[in-house]
Amino acid sequence: MLFLAFFIAIILAVNGTKRMLSLRGTSQKVVEVQEKLEGLKQENEDLRGELAYKKSSRFVEEEIRNKLGLARRGEEVFIVPKEESSQQSAVSSQQDEKPNWQKWRDLLLGRS
């Protein structure tokens, strides 16, 4: 009888421990999901603000000015040319004039 009571007590203790560990794991998952939900709510709020801004006339005007290069009456638009592209094309045209064997030789021997 004592052996049976001891055996039942061990079974109850093991089952209770399993349930406690399961509850702890579940509660950790709940906390992680709540944190993820808060992050998604914040992202949603940010996206709503961005959408409201993009629906505004201020955004439309900025896009027209930036992408199309238009200006209001009395304003002047300046277009600054890029210098890098002309330098890069000159360097690439010089390199293209050499035969491949010279390019390999220069690469392997460290010549410019």
Number of C-alpha atoms within 10 A of each C-alpha: 6 7 8 9 10 11 12 12 12 12 12 12 12 12 12 12 12 12 12 12 12 12 12 12 12 12 12 12 12 12 12 12 12 12 12 12 12 12 12 12 12 12 12 12 12 12 12 12 12 12 11 11 13 13 11 11 10 11 13 13 13 14 14 13 14 11 8 9 13 15 14 9 6 5 8 10 10 7 7 6 8 8 8 8 10 11 11 11 11 11 11 11 11 10 13 11 9 10 9 11 9 12 16 12 11 12 11 9 9 8 10 6
